[in-house]
């Protein structure tokens, strides 16, 4: 009887552990983004930074990001290119999300913990189409382009993934990075 009791307890604990290890949990139900700072790294040395203030475009990109189903994956690998998206709302909060071209992703600044998204590649492609369509009509959205592969005699601005133009966004919206 003791063995049966221990076995039942073990099975219950094992099921609880498995249920907690399944999908990554996120709760952004009340987050309503109004602006987006986006970094597009196409190749290792080719980085574009954008600011998007069109709420319809921001919400469209947020919905794709928010609806991604992500799973813990110890074997996930960083892709060759990525979209780093920092969504801003009116209440001083930010959400930082990075999606790689191979469908892996990470939250906030925790780049050591990668997740996989079964539809991540399609989401990456769709996000690229949306912001490229927006930026083709709004050239001022591009705030910085860094191409470190250019020769050293050419002038090239160093990007640190959050440009000084991000400060202008911070002044327009009351941003609090502690929430990210």
C-alpha positions as CSV (number, residue, x, y, z in Angstrom):
1,X,0.0,0.0,0.0
2,X,2.9,2.4,0.8
3,X,4.4,1.7,-2.7
4,X,1.1,2.5,-4.3
5,X,0.7,5.7,-2.3
6,X,4.3,6.8,-3.2
7,X,3.7,6.0,-6.9
8,X,0.5,8.1,-7.0
9,X,2.2,11.0,-5.3
10,X,5.1,10.7,-7.7
11,X,2.8,10.7,-10.7
12,X,0.9,13.8,-9.5
13,X,4.1,15.7,-8.9
14,X,5.5,14.6,-12.3
15,X,2.3,15.8,-14.0
16,X,2.5,19.2,-12.3
17,X,6.1,19.6,-13.3
18,X,5.3,18.7,-16.9
19,X,2.4,21.1,-17.0
20,X,4.6,24.0,-15.8
21,X,7.3,23.2,-18.3
22,X,5.1,23.3,-21.3
23,X,4.5,26.7,-22.7
24,X,6.0,30.0,-21.7
25,X,3.5,32.2,-20.0
26,X,2.9,35.8,-20.7
27,X,0.3,38.1,-19.6
28,X,-0.1,41.3,-21.6
29,X,-3.9,41.4,-21.7
30,X,-4.1,45.0,-20.6
31,X,-1.2,46.3,-22.6
32,X,-2.3,48.7,-25.4
33,X,0.7,49.7,-27.5
34,X,0.8,53.1,-29.3
35,X,4.3,53.3,-30.6
36,X,7.1,50.9,-31.6
37,X,10.9,51.0,-31.7
38,X,12.1,48.3,-34.1
39,X,15.5,47.0,-34.9
40,X,15.9,44.9,-38.0
41,X,19.2,43.0,-38.3
42,X,19.2,41.6,-41.8
43,X,22.8,40.4,-41.7
44,X,25.4,40.4,-38.9
45,X,26.6,43.9,-39.8
46,X,23.5,45.4,-41.4
47,X,21.2,46.9,-38.9
48,X,18.2,49.3,-39.4
49,X,16.4,51.1,-36.6
50,X,12.8,52.4,-37.0
51,X,10.3,54.3,-35.0
52,X,6.6,53.7,-35.8
53,X,4.0,56.0,-34.4
54,X,1.0,54.9,-36.6
55,X,-1.2,53.2,-34.0
56,X,-2.9,50.9,-36.6
57,X,0.5,49.6,-37.8
58,X,1.7,49.2,-34.2
59,X,-1.4,47.3,-33.2
60,X,-1.3,45.1,-36.2
61,X,2.3,44.2,-35.4
62,X,1.5,43.8,-31.7
63,X,-1.4,41.4,-32.5
64,X,0.9,39.1,-34.6
65,X,3.5,39.2,-31.7
66,X,0.9,38.7,-29.0
67,X,-0.8,35.8,-30.7
68,X,2.4,33.8,-31.2
69,X,2.3,30.5,-29.3
70,X,5.7,29.9,-27.8
71,X,7.2,26.8,-26.2
72,X,10.3,26.2,-24.0
73,X,13.0,24.7,-26.1
74,X,16.4,23.9,-24.7
75,X,17.7,23.2,-28.2
76,X,16.5,26.5,-29.7
77,X,19.2,28.4,-31.6
78,X,19.5,32.1,-32.6
79,X,18.6,32.8,-36.2
80,X,20.7,34.6,-38.7
81,X,18.6,37.8,-38.6
82,X,16.1,39.2,-36.2
83,X,13.4,41.8,-35.4
84,X,13.7,43.4,-32.0
85,X,10.5,45.2,-31.1
86,X,10.0,47.5,-28.2
87,X,6.3,48.3,-27.9
88,X,5.3,51.4,-25.9
89,X,2.0,52.2,-24.3
90,X,0.6,55.5,-22.9
91,X,1.1,54.4,-19.3
92,X,4.9,54.3,-19.1
93,X,5.2,50.5,-19.9
94,X,7.2,48.8,-22.5
95,X,7.3,45.2,-23.8
96,X,10.5,44.0,-25.5
97,X,10.3,41.0,-27.8
98,X,12.8,39.6,-30.2
99,X,11.8,37.3,-33.1
100,X,14.5,35.5,-35.2
101,X,14.0,34.5,-38.8
102,X,14.2,30.8,-37.8
103,X,11.1,31.1,-35.6
104,X,12.9,31.3,-32.2
105,X,12.2,34.2,-29.9
106,X,13.0,35.8,-26.5
107,X,11.3,38.1,-24.1
108,X,12.6,41.4,-22.7
109,X,16.4,41.4,-22.3
110,X,16.7,37.7,-21.5
111,X,18.6,36.6,-24.6
112,X,19.9,33.5,-22.9
113,X,16.4,31.9,-22.8
114,X,15.1,31.1,-26.2
115,X,11.7,29.8,-27.1
116,X,10.3,28.3,-30.3
117,X,7.1,29.3,-32.0
118,X,5.6,26.8,-34.4
119,X,4.4,29.6,-36.6
120,X,7.4,31.9,-35.8
121,X,8.9,31.9,-39.4
122,X,5.6,33.0,-40.9
123,X,5.1,35.6,-38.2
124,X,8.6,37.0,-38.8
125,X,7.9,37.2,-42.6
126,X,4.5,38.9,-41.9
127,X,6.0,41.4,-39.5
128,X,8.7,42.3,-42.1
129,X,6.1,42.9,-44.8
130,X,4.0,45.2,-42.5
131,X,6.9,47.4,-41.3
132,X,8.5,47.5,-44.8
133,X,5.2,48.6,-46.3
134,X,4.9,51.3,-43.6
135,X,8.5,52.5,-43.9
136,X,8.3,52.7,-47.7
137,X,5.5,55.3,-47.3
138,X,7.1,56.9,-44.2
139,X,10.8,57.4,-44.9
140,X,11.2,59.3,-41.6
141,X,10.5,56.1,-39.7
142,X,14.1,55.0,-40.4
143,X,16.2,56.6,-37.6
144,X,19.5,54.8,-38.1
145,X,21.2,52.4,-40.5
146,X,24.5,50.8,-39.5
147,X,26.5,48.8,-41.9
148,X,29.7,47.8,-40.1
149,X,30.9,45.8,-43.1
150,X,31.6,49.0,-44.9
151,X,35.2,50.1,-45.2
152,X,36.7,52.0,-42.3
153,X,37.2,55.1,-44.5
154,X,33.4,55.5,-44.9
155,X,31.6,57.2,-42.1
156,X,29.2,54.9,-40.3
157,X,27.3,55.5,-37.1
158,X,27.6,52.8,-34.4
159,X,24.3,51.4,-33.3
160,X,23.8,50.2,-29.7
161,X,20.3,48.8,-30.4
162,X,18.7,51.9,-28.8
163,X,19.7,55.0,-30.6
164,X,19.7,58.6,-29.3
165,X,16.5,59.0,-31.3
166,X,14.9,56.7,-28.9
167,X,15.3,59.5,-26.4
168,X,12.9,61.6,-28.5
169,X,10.3,58.8,-28.2
170,X,10.9,58.8,-24.4
171,X,10.2,62.5,-24.3
172,X,7.0,62.1,-26.3
173,X,5.8,59.2,-24.2
174,X,6.4,58.7,-20.5
175,X,8.6,55.6,-20.8
176,X,9.7,53.5,-17.9
177,X,12.2,50.8,-18.8
178,X,11.9,49.2,-15.4
179,X,8.7,47.5,-16.7
180,X,10.5,45.8,-19.5
